[in-house]
Amino acid sequence: MNDEEFEGLELPDDLVFDHYDAVKRAASIVGDLRKALREEGFTREETFELVRTYWTTEMELVP
């Protein structure tokens, strides 16, 4: 796609991605995940690593 084609591209008004909502949802899941892991007997360190892995994946920050 060249610059002229890009400039002429029109997107529908209803095409919106709510990043805040996605982060809020992931944070809620992280809280539930952390609680469940601790109740299952995982240590704080194990829980931290598992939650960190989930959060990284959810936020698409995996290299």
Stockholm file with secondary structure:
# STOCKHOLM 1.0

chainA/1-63         MNDEEFEGLELPDDLVFDHYDAVKRAASIVGDLRKALREEGFTREETFELVRTYWTTEMELVP
#=GR chainA/1-63 SS CCHHHHHHCCCCTTCCCCHHHHHHHHHHHHHHHHHHHHHTTCCHHHHHHHHHHHHHHHTTCCC
#=GC SS_cons        CCHHHHHHCCCCTTCCCCHHHHHHHHHHHHHHHHHHHHHTTCCHHHHHHHHHHHHHHHTTCCC
//
